């Protein structure tokens, strides 16, 4: 058993969103992505289904040629291979749930684009 908090030890990166692995469970990887206002994750897709939850803040979530404003507490799920992007409307903390078989390095590559 492991207990962690998405709201503690927050470290923003001035140049790009900051990624932290919070939990690595038997069935998922729980990742925190911390955005400063204006930071983006350009169009990308995941090989497996994902869940994105805004813990704090607000983001524009682009998917299927539309933009959805997700704010604190909002959550969205995507099927595999759905192209999407994120743009922080304010400083934000986002929880990304990946399949256990997905790779954190893939997400790091998206952030480093």
Residue pairs with C-beta under 8 A, 6 or more apart in sequence:
2 23
4 22
4 23
6 22
6 32
6 55
6 93
6 95
7 55
7 56
7 93
10 34
10 93
11 18
11 20
11 34
12 18
12 34
12 36
12 91
13 34
13 36
14 36
16 39
16 111
16 112
17 33
17 34
17 35
17 36
17 39
17 41
17 88
17 111
18 33
18 34
19 31
19 32
19 33
19 34
19 104
19 107
19 108
19 111
20 31
20 32
20 34
21 29
21 30
21 31
21 104
22 30
22 31
22 32
22 95
23 29
23 30
24 30
25 100
26 100
27 100
28 97
28 98
28 99
28 100
29 97
29 98
29 99
29 100
29 102
29 104
30 95
30 96
30 97
31 95
31 96
31 97
31 98
31 104
31 107
32 55
32 93
32 94
32 95
32 96
33 41
33 93
33 94
33 95
33 96
33 107
33 111
34 91
34 92
34 93
34 94
35 57
35 59
35 86
35 88
35 91
35 92
35 93
35 94
36 88
36 91
37 88
37 89
37 90
37 91
37 92
38 87
38 88
39 87
39 88
40 85
40 86
40 87
40 88
41 85
41 86
41 110
41 111
42 85
42 110
42 113
43 62
43 83
43 84
43 85
44 83
44 84
44 85
44 110
45 80
45 81
45 82
45 83
45 84
46 78
46 80
46 81
46 82
46 98
46 102
46 106
47 80
47 81
47 102
47 106
48 80
48 98
48 99
48 101
48 102
49 77
49 78
49 79
49 80
49 99
50 77
50 78
50 96
50 97
50 98
50 99
50 102
51 75
51 76
51 77
51 78
51 95
51 96
51 97
52 61
52 70
52 75
52 76
52 77
52 78
52 86
52 94
52 95
52 96
52 97
53 73
53 74
53 75
53 76
53 94
53 95
53 97
54 70
54 71
54 72
54 73
54 74
54 75
54 92
54 93
54 94
54 95
55 72
55 93
55 94
55 95
56 72
56 91
56 92
56 93
57 71
57 72
57 88
57 89
57 90
57 91
57 92
57 93
57 94
58 69
58 70
58 71
58 72
58 88
58 89
58 90
58 92
59 69
59 70
59 86
59 87
59 88
59 89
59 92
59 94
60 67
60 68
60 69
60 70
60 86
60 87
60 89
61 67
61 68
61 69
61 70
61 76
61 84
61 85
61 86
62 68
62 84
62 85
62 86
62 87
63 76
63 78
63 82
63 83
63 84
63 85
64 82
68 76
69 89
70 76
78 84
86 94
96 107
98 104
98 107
